[in-house]
Amino acid sequence: NQLGNPVVNPKNNRNRGVAPPMPKKTMTDPIEILTAEVRSILNKITPQTFEKLANNIKDMKITSSLLLDRLVSLIFEKAIYEQNFSNLYADLCYDLEKSISTWSFLHVVFNKDHNQYYWIIDCQFIDDMTLPLAGPFNNIKDCLNEITSDSPPLTRSIPYRLELAQVVVTSNVLIKIYKNLSNSSEEQYFAGYMLESDIDPNCLPEKLQRFSSYADAEKNAKKKNSVKSRLLTLCQIDFNQSSSKSDVDVAIEE
């Protein structure tokens, strides 16, 4: 042209008028991440891929009751909408129920004052290993004797490899006790505490139903927080909704 600038053929400019691609959204919410991963796996399940993909789901870290709810609901929804493969999804739920003995977000608590047990879920205080602890103590009894509501604020963070040994309530104080797995020469325990009244009420299902033994509390906790229990709840909800729709249809016809 007269200005000496090169002429651009619009047909050759493939990006002309096209907005640049949006950057992918980074998911940080655990439920969103789980939803995306589970849906991706379920979309690939066939009789040939079942065993491998079922293991992928069983290996997922379900660290809260909300994540368990979401996992089961995704499988249930998939079974409803893809009834040709409903037997595979039923087998998947069966495998989950059979392979997972307990959930990390579920804890049995011993009430020392009343010699009773109850169970608790999603308690951040118990699950958070970064909170400061006191110790070391030689045994669990020393932990319980030393940790009271009058104990000074805890300031020590423990760099050892710890395993939760027991959760106890005494004098209205919730105490979590960890065993030091890094020391093989002698037993060592560390403990943290909070007031029982400060526990989030959402962590206390069934208004703290009490049990006479650890085994009874654990059995009830596993039953109420099982894949089977959640499936039955979803089936009941789906049945009620279907019945309501049928009632509406009958009323319209009349």
C-alpha positions as CSV (number, residue, x, y, z in Angstrom):
1,N,0.0,0.0,0.0
2,Q,1.0,3.7,-0.1
3,L,2.2,3.7,3.5
4,G,4.6,0.9,2.8
5,N,3.0,-1.4,5.4
6,P,2.5,-5.0,4.6
7,V,-1.0,-6.0,3.8
8,V,-2.5,-8.6,6.1
9,N,-4.9,-11.1,4.6
10,P,-7.7,-11.6,7.2
11,K,-8.1,-15.2,6.0
12,N,-4.5,-16.0,7.1
13,N,-4.9,-14.3,10.5
14,R,-6.3,-17.2,12.4
15,N,-6.3,-15.3,15.7
16,R,-8.1,-12.3,14.3
17,G,-11.0,-11.4,16.6
18,V,-10.5,-14.3,18.8
19,A,-10.1,-13.6,22.5
20,P,-7.1,-15.2,24.2
21,P,-7.9,-18.4,26.1
22,M,-8.9,-18.0,29.7
23,P,-6.4,-19.4,32.2
24,K,-7.5,-22.6,33.8
25,K,-9.1,-22.1,37.2
26,T,-7.1,-23.6,40.0
27,M,-9.4,-25.6,42.3
28,T,-8.6,-25.3,46.0
29,D,-11.9,-26.5,47.6
30,P,-11.6,-30.1,48.6
31,I,-15.1,-30.9,47.5
32,E,-14.6,-29.4,44.1
33,I,-11.3,-31.3,43.6
34,L,-13.0,-34.6,44.7
35,T,-16.0,-34.0,42.4
36,A,-13.8,-33.4,39.4
37,E,-11.6,-36.5,40.1
38,V,-14.5,-38.8,40.8
39,R,-16.5,-37.7,37.8
40,S,-13.4,-38.2,35.6
41,I,-13.0,-41.8,36.9
42,L,-16.7,-42.7,36.7
43,N,-16.9,-41.5,33.1
44,K,-14.2,-44.1,32.2
45,I,-15.6,-47.1,34.1
46,T,-16.4,-50.1,32.0
47,P,-16.3,-53.8,32.8
48,Q,-12.8,-53.9,31.5
49,T,-11.5,-50.9,33.4
50,F,-13.5,-51.5,36.6
51,E,-10.8,-53.0,38.8
52,K,-8.1,-50.4,38.2
53,L,-10.5,-47.4,38.4
54,A,-12.2,-48.8,41.5
55,N,-8.8,-48.9,43.2
56,N,-8.2,-45.3,42.2
57,I,-11.4,-44.3,44.1
58,K,-10.6,-46.4,47.1
59,D,-7.1,-44.8,47.3
60,M,-8.6,-41.3,47.6
61,K,-8.2,-39.5,50.9
62,I,-11.6,-39.0,52.4
63,T,-10.8,-36.6,55.2
64,S,-14.3,-35.4,56.2
65,S,-17.8,-36.5,56.3
66,L,-18.7,-33.9,53.7
67,L,-16.3,-35.5,51.3
68,L,-17.8,-39.0,52.0
69,D,-21.3,-37.6,51.4
70,R,-20.1,-36.1,48.1
71,L,-18.3,-39.3,46.9
72,V,-21.4,-41.5,47.6
73,S,-23.8,-39.0,46.0
74,L,-21.7,-38.9,42.8
75,I,-21.7,-42.7,42.5
76,F,-25.5,-42.8,43.2
77,E,-26.3,-40.1,40.6
78,K,-24.2,-41.9,38.0
79,A,-26.0,-45.2,38.7
80,I,-29.4,-43.4,38.3
81,Y,-28.5,-41.8,35.0
82,E,-26.5,-44.8,33.5
83,Q,-28.6,-47.8,34.5
84,N,-26.9,-50.0,32.0
85,F,-23.8,-49.8,34.2
86,S,-25.7,-49.7,37.6
87,N,-24.3,-53.1,38.5
88,L,-20.8,-51.7,38.2
89,Y,-21.6,-48.8,40.5
90,A,-23.2,-51.1,43.0
91,D,-20.0,-53.3,43.0
92,L,-18.0,-50.1,43.5
93,C,-20.0,-49.2,46.6
94,Y,-19.7,-52.7,47.9
95,D,-15.9,-52.6,47.4
96,L,-15.7,-49.3,49.2
97,E,-17.7,-50.6,52.1
98,K,-15.6,-53.7,52.3
99,S,-12.2,-52.2,51.9
100,I,-12.3,-49.2,54.3
101,S,-12.4,-50.2,57.9
102,T,-12.8,-46.7,59.3
103,W,-12.5,-43.0,58.3
104,S,-9.8,-40.7,59.5
105,F,-12.3,-38.0,60.4
106,L,-14.1,-40.3,62.9
107,H,-12.9,-40.7,66.5
108,V,-14.2,-42.5,69.6
109,V,-13.9,-40.4,72.8
110,F,-13.7,-41.8,76.3
111,N,-15.5,-39.8,79.0
112,K,-13.4,-40.6,82.0
113,D,-15.7,-38.9,84.5
114,H,-18.7,-41.0,83.6
115,N,-16.8,-44.1,82.3
116,Q,-18.7,-43.8,78.9
117,Y,-17.8,-43.5,75.3
118,Y,-19.1,-41.4,72.4
119,W,-18.0,-40.7,68.8
120,I,-17.1,-37.5,67.1
121,I,-16.6,-36.4,63.5
122,D,-14.8,-33.6,61.6
123,C,-13.2,-32.2,64.8
124,Q,-10.4,-30.0,63.5
125,F,-8.7,-29.9,66.9
126,I,-8.2,-33.7,66.8
127,D,-7.3,-33.9,63.1
128,D,-4.9,-30.9,63.1
129,M,-1.4,-32.3,63.7
130,T,0.2,-28.8,63.6
131,L,-1.4,-27.6,66.8
132,P,1.0,-27.3,69.8
133,L,1.3,-30.2,72.2
134,A,2.7,-30.8,75.7
135,G,5.1,-33.5,76.7
136,P,6.8,-35.9,76.6
137,F,5.0,-38.0,79.1
138,N,5.9,-41.6,80.1
139,N,2.3,-42.9,79.7
140,I,-1.3,-42.0,79.0
141,K,-2.1,-41.8,82.8
142,D,0.6,-39.0,83.2
143,C,-1.0,-37.2,80.2
144,L,-4.4,-37.2,81.9
145,N,-2.9,-36.2,85.3
146,E,-0.9,-33.3,83.9
147,I,-3.4,-31.8,81.4
148,T,-6.3,-30.0,83.0
149,S,-8.4,-26.9,82.4
150,D,-5.8,-25.0,84.5
151,S,-2.9,-26.1,82.4
152,P,-0.8,-23.2,80.9
153,P,-1.2,-22.5,77.2
154,L,0.7,-25.0,75.0
155,T,3.5,-23.5,73.0
156,R,5.5,-26.5,71.8
157,S,5.2,-28.0,68.3
158,I,6.4,-31.6,68.2
159,P,8.5,-32.5,65.1
160,Y,8.2,-36.3,65.7
161,R,6.2,-38.9,63.9
162,L,3.1,-39.2,66.0
163,E,0.1,-41.5,66.1
164,L,-3.2,-40.7,67.8
165,A,-3.5,-43.1,70.7
166,Q,-6.6,-41.9,72.6
167,V,-9.1,-39.1,72.9
168,V,-10.4,-38.5,76.4
169,V,-12.8,-36.1,78.2
170,T,-12.2,-35.4,81.9
171,S,-13.3,-32.4,83.9
172,N,-14.9,-31.0,80.8
173,V,-11.6,-30.9,79.0
174,L,-11.1,-32.8,75.7
175,I,-7.6,-34.2,75.6
176,K,-6.0,-35.8,72.5
177,I,-3.0,-38.1,73.2
178,Y,-0.4,-39.0,70.7
179,K,2.2,-41.8,70.9
180,N,5.7,-40.9,69.6
181,L,6.5,-43.5,66.9
182,S,10.0,-42.0,66.3
183,N,11.4,-43.2,69.6
184,S,11.8,-47.0,69.7
185,S,13.8,-47.2,73.0
186,E,11.0,-46.1,75.3
187,E,7.3,-45.1,75.1
188,Q,6.7,-41.3,74.9
189,Y,3.3,-39.5,74.7
190,F,2.3,-36.0,73.9
191,A,-1.0,-34.3,74.6
192,G,-3.1,-31.3,73.6
193,Y,-6.4,-30.1,75.0
194,M,-9.4,-27.9,74.5
195,L,-12.6,-27.3,76.6
196,E,-15.3,-29.7,75.6
197,S,-17.8,-26.8,75.5
198,D,-15.7,-25.3,72.6
199,I,-16.2,-28.2,70.3
200,D,-18.2,-27.3,67.2
201,P,-21.7,-28.7,67.7
202,N,-21.6,-30.0,64.1
203,C,-18.9,-32.4,65.3
204,L,-21.2,-34.1,67.8
205,P,-23.8,-36.2,65.9
206,E,-26.8,-37.7,67.6
207,K,-26.3,-35.2,70.6
208,L,-23.6,-37.4,72.0
209,Q,-25.2,-40.8,72.2
210,R,-23.3,-42.6,75.0
211,F,-22.0,-46.2,75.0
212,S,-20.7,-48.4,77.7
213,S,-17.7,-49.7,75.7
214,Y,-15.3,-48.5,73.1
215,A,-16.4,-51.4,70.8
216,D,-20.1,-50.4,70.9
217,A,-19.3,-46.7,70.2
218,E,-17.0,-47.7,67.3
219,K,-19.6,-50.1,65.9
220,N,-22.3,-47.4,65.9
221,A,-20.0,-44.8,64.5
222,K,-18.9,-47.0,61.6
223,K,-22.6,-47.9,60.9
224,K,-23.8,-44.3,60.9
225,N,-20.8,-43.2,58.7
226,S,-20.8,-46.1,56.3
227,V,-21.2,-46.0,52.5
228,K,-24.2,-48.3,52.9
229,S,-25.9,-45.9,55.4
230,R,-25.5,-43.0,53.0
231,L,-26.7,-45.0,50.0
232,L,-29.9,-46.0,52.0
233,T,-30.5,-42.3,52.8
234,L,-30.1,-41.3,49.2
235,C,-32.4,-44.1,48.1
236,Q,-35.1,-43.0,50.6
237,I,-34.8,-39.4,49.3
238,D,-35.1,-40.4,45.7
239,F,-38.1,-42.7,46.5
240,N,-39.8,-39.8,48.4
241,Q,-39.2,-37.4,45.5
242,S,-40.5,-40.0,43.0
243,S,-43.6,-40.6,45.1
244,S,-44.3,-36.9,45.4
245,K,-44.0,-36.5,41.6
246,S,-46.5,-39.4,41.2
247,D,-48.9,-37.8,43.6
248,V,-48.7,-34.5,41.6
249,D,-49.3,-36.4,38.3
250,V,-52.4,-38.1,39.8
251,A,-53.8,-34.8,41.0
252,I,-53.3,-33.2,37.6
253,E,-55.1,-36.0,35.9
254,E,-58.0,-35.8,38.3
